[in-house]
Amino acid sequence: MSKVAIGARTLLYPLPAVLVGADVDGKPNFSTYAWCGIAGSKPPMLTVAFQRKRHTFKGVKQNGTYSVNIPSAELVRETDYCGLVSGRDTDKVADCKFSVFYGKLANAPLISECPVNIECSVVHVLDVGSHDLVVGRIEEVHATESCLTDGRPDAVKMDPFLWAMPPVNRYCRFGEPIGEAFRVGEQLKAKGKGKGKAEP
Ligand SMILES: Cc1cc2nc3c(=O)[nH]c(=O)nc-3n(C[C@H](O)[C@H](O)[C@H](O)COP(=O)(O)O)c2cc1C
């Protein structure tokens, strides 16, 4: 395979597109984040990489809390919009007609229209250069009842989407299933080897 070195760049695929919320000066604000991920399970931890100028980040620092709301494909316009404009200049909740509710944490606003809402409390803020990486503990998760299968959020019912970076630069739904997780690789296992329980 012929390879081309293209430099040290932030290329990780696929990336999510989620709506991160915080109360800023007492008012709910949401913006779009792709640099977001699970960092651990015991305790459950989630990271978001914020540029320091983000209005939302101001609220995260004010309250020590934030929310991660996973939009479904029908909210693609609203999700992109929340990544284009700042809460400094407009009321994104009104513009997007979001219904906001609060859960366990006082200042982590949640979007009712999103099928999954995650409440986080800030544990660490790490200066990683261009961004501050906020490591938050997941305190509670809310899910729309119709998106559950056996009590767990079902990605097929949630209909979430990804952001494919330029040159594609598009939001895309999940594609075709290509294999069962923690199962399809079994075929390559040598007999009697690698019997451990698999989890990320
Ligand atoms: C698809 C997408 C992904 C984004 N990911 C991030 C991110 O990971 N970190 C970040 O600081 N900004 C990210 N942004 C930019 C912010 O969402 C954008 O600057 C937003 O207007 C900030 O709003 P605020 O000032 O109200 O917080 C992203 C924008 C889009 C459209």
Ligand as a Chemical Component Dictionary entry (heavy atoms), coordinates in Angstrom:
data_LIG
# 
_chem_comp.id                   LIG 
_chem_comp.type                 NON-POLYMER 
_chem_comp.pdbx_formal_charge   0 
_chem_comp.three_letter_code    LIG 
# 
loop_
_chem_comp_atom.comp_id 
_chem_comp_atom.atom_id 
_chem_comp_atom.alt_atom_id 
_chem_comp_atom.type_symbol 
_chem_comp_atom.charge 
_chem_comp_atom.model_Cartn_x 
_chem_comp_atom.model_Cartn_y 
_chem_comp_atom.model_Cartn_z 
_chem_comp_atom.pdbx_ordinal 
LIG C1  C1  C 0 -19.555 20.184 13.530 1  
LIG C2  C2  C 0 -18.961 21.164 14.509 2  
LIG C3  C3  C 0 -18.099 20.717 15.497 3  
LIG C4  C4  C 0 -17.525 21.599 16.417 4  
LIG N1  N1  N 0 -16.689 21.103 17.389 5  
LIG C5  C5  C 0 -16.145 21.952 18.288 6  
LIG C6  C6  C 0 -15.276 21.448 19.324 7  
LIG O1  O1  O 0 -15.057 20.252 19.457 8  
LIG N2  N2  N 0 -14.725 22.349 20.190 9  
LIG C7  C7  C 0 -14.965 23.706 20.096 10 
LIG O2  O2  O 0 -14.436 24.483 20.916 11 
LIG N3  N3  N 0 -15.795 24.193 19.128 12 
LIG C8  C8  C 0 -16.387 23.366 18.239 13 
LIG N4  N4  N 0 -17.225 23.853 17.265 14 
LIG C9  C9  C 0 -17.478 25.309 17.171 15 
LIG C10 C10 C 0 -18.568 25.814 18.153 16 
LIG O3  O3  O 0 -19.702 25.003 18.159 17 
LIG C11 C11 C 0 -18.964 27.243 17.680 18 
LIG O4  O4  O 0 -17.866 28.104 17.739 19 
LIG C12 C12 C 0 -20.156 27.804 18.446 20 
LIG O5  O5  O 0 -20.657 28.908 17.710 21 
LIG C13 C13 C 0 -19.804 28.244 19.853 22 
LIG O6  O6  O 0 -20.957 28.779 20.449 23 
LIG P1  P1  P 0 -20.920 29.514 21.855 24 
LIG O7  O7  O 0 -19.990 30.705 21.718 25 
LIG O8  O8  O 0 -22.368 29.912 22.068 26 
LIG O9  O9  O 0 -20.422 28.527 22.870 27 
LIG C14 C14 C 0 -17.830 22.985 16.343 28 
LIG C15 C15 C 0 -18.727 23.448 15.362 29 
LIG C16 C16 C 0 -19.285 22.543 14.446 30 
LIG C17 C17 C 0 -20.251 23.061 13.398 31 
# 
loop_
_chem_comp_bond.comp_id 
_chem_comp_bond.atom_id_1 
_chem_comp_bond.atom_id_2 
_chem_comp_bond.value_order 
_chem_comp_bond.pdbx_ordinal 
LIG C1  C2  SING 1  
LIG C2  C3  SING 2  
LIG C2  C16 DOUB 3  
LIG C3  C4  DOUB 4  
LIG C4  N1  SING 5  
LIG C4  C14 SING 6  
LIG N1  C5  DOUB 7  
LIG C5  C6  SING 8  
LIG C5  C8  SING 9  
LIG C6  O1  DOUB 10 
LIG C6  N2  SING 11 
LIG N2  C7  SING 12 
LIG C7  O2  DOUB 13 
LIG C7  N3  SING 14 
LIG N3  C8  DOUB 15 
LIG C8  N4  SING 16 
LIG N4  C9  SING 17 
LIG N4  C14 SING 18 
LIG C9  C10 SING 19 
LIG C10 O3  SING 20 
LIG C10 C11 SING 21 
LIG C11 O4  SING 22 
LIG C11 C12 SING 23 
LIG C12 O5  SING 24 
LIG C12 C13 SING 25 
LIG C13 O6  SING 26 
LIG O6  P1  SING 27 
LIG P1  O7  DOUB 28 
LIG P1  O8  SING 29 
LIG P1  O9  SING 30 
LIG C14 C15 DOUB 31 
LIG C15 C16 SING 32 
LIG C16 C17 SING 33 
# 
